[in-house]
Amino acid sequence: MSEKRSEVNIDEKKLNQMKLGIILAERKNLKTREKSNDEMVETIRKIIENEIKKNY
């Protein structure tokens, strides 16, 4: 079986902003324990969605 591979272009600036936002949210939650695991998943999802919508 042959697999088809498609190329994906990744915007490094958006990727770095997403990583920074996720790390900061995780770091804050480690200190405060404010959000549950499910809430953190939703927070991370929102960070990714918001960053994708931005135009640089």
Contact map, one row per residue, 1 for C-alpha under 8 A:
11100000000000000000000000000000000000000000000000000000
11110000000000000000000000000000000000000000000000000000
11111000000000000000000000000000000000000000000000000000
01111100000000000000000000000000000000000000000000000000
00111110000000000000000000000000000000000000000000000000
00011111000000000000000000000000000000000000000000000000
00001111100000000000000000000000000000000000000000000000
00000111110000000000000000000000000000000000000000000000
00000011111000000000000000000000000000000000000000000000
00000001111100100000000000000000000000000000000000000000
00000000111111100000000000000000000000000000000000000000
00000000011111110000000000000000000000000000000000000000
00000000001111111000000000000000000000000000000000000000
00000000001111111100000000000000000000000000000000110000
00000000011111111110000000000000000000000000000000000000
00000000000111111111000000000000000000000000000000000000
00000000000011111111100000000000000000000000000000100000
00000000000001111111110000000000000000000000001100100000
00000000000000111111111000000000000000000000000000000000
00000000000000011111111100000000000000000000000000000000
00000000000000001111111110000000000000000000001000000000
00000000000000000111111111000000000000000001001000000000
00000000000000000011111111100000000000000000000000000000
00000000000000000001111111110000000000000000000000000000
00000000000000000000111111111000000000000011000000000000
00000000000000000000011111111100000000010000000000000000
00000000000000000000001111111110000000000000000000000000
00000000000000000000000111111111000000000000000000000000
00000000000000000000000011111111111000000000000000000000
00000000000000000000000001111111100000000000000000000000
00000000000000000000000000111111100000000000000000000000
00000000000000000000000000011111110000000000000000000000
00000000000000000000000000001111111100000000000000000000
00000000000000000000000000001001111100000000000000000000
00000000000000000000000000001000111111110000000000000000
00000000000000000000000000000000111111110000000000000000
00000000000000000000000000000000001111111000000000000000
00000000000000000000000000000000001111111100000000000000
00000000000000000000000000000000001111111110000000000000
00000000000000000000000001000000001111111111000000000000
00000000000000000000000000000000000011111111100000000000
00000000000000000000000000000000000001111111110000000000
00000000000000000000000010000000000000111111111000000000
00000000000000000000010010000000000000011111111100000000
00000000000000000000000000000000000000001111111110000000
00000000000000000000000000000000000000000111111111000000
00000000000000000100110000000000000000000011111111100000
00000000000000000100000000000000000000000001111111110000
00000000000000000000000000000000000000000000111111111000
00000000000000000000000000000000000000000000011111111100
00000000000001001100000000000000000000000000001111111100
00000000000001000000000000000000000000000000000111111110
00000000000000000000000000000000000000000000000011111110
00000000000000000000000000000000000000000000000001111111
00000000000000000000000000000000000000000000000000011111
00000000000000000000000000000000000000000000000000000111
